[in-house]
Amino acid sequence: MRDTKPHAPPLPLAVNLRGAAELSSFSESTIDHAIRAGELSCRRHGNRVLIRTADLAAWIDALPSGRPAAPPHLEGRRTGRPPTRPQKMGKLRHG
């Protein structure tokens, strides 16, 4: 039986700044900033900047995953949910 699923073309060994932006869905300026900050390694040949696709994948894998939960005092500010407030306690009766 033949596999009829389309296969994605193999990734190139390295891409330029624009290619890295297209592969990762980040902007070229974000990729450039990561390179300048030392977060993403690249190779240079003359004026040409090459980013190995393996290095790009490793950089993406090292990014924080998901969105951290808001601390209780900030709850609702980013999510649109109303902040939780402590419920009022009735007067205590002694006696």
C-alpha positions, 0 to 999 in steps of 0.5 A: 500500500502506498503512502498518499500523504504529501511529504514536506520538503527537507529543511535546508542546512542553513537559512538567511535572516529572512528564511529564519523569520519565515521558518520560525514565524518571528520577525527578522528584527526578533531573529536579529535581536536574538543573534546580537544578544547571543541567544541564537548562534549564526555563521558569517561568510563575508556580509552574509549571515547564515543560521543553521536550522538546528540552531534555530530549532534549539533557540525556539525550544529554549524559549519559555513555554506557555503563559505563566499564571498571573499572581492572585493580586493581578488576576483578571488584568490580562485574562479579562476575568474579574479579579477574585476578592475575599468574601466578607465575613459576617459579624461574629457573635460572642455569647 
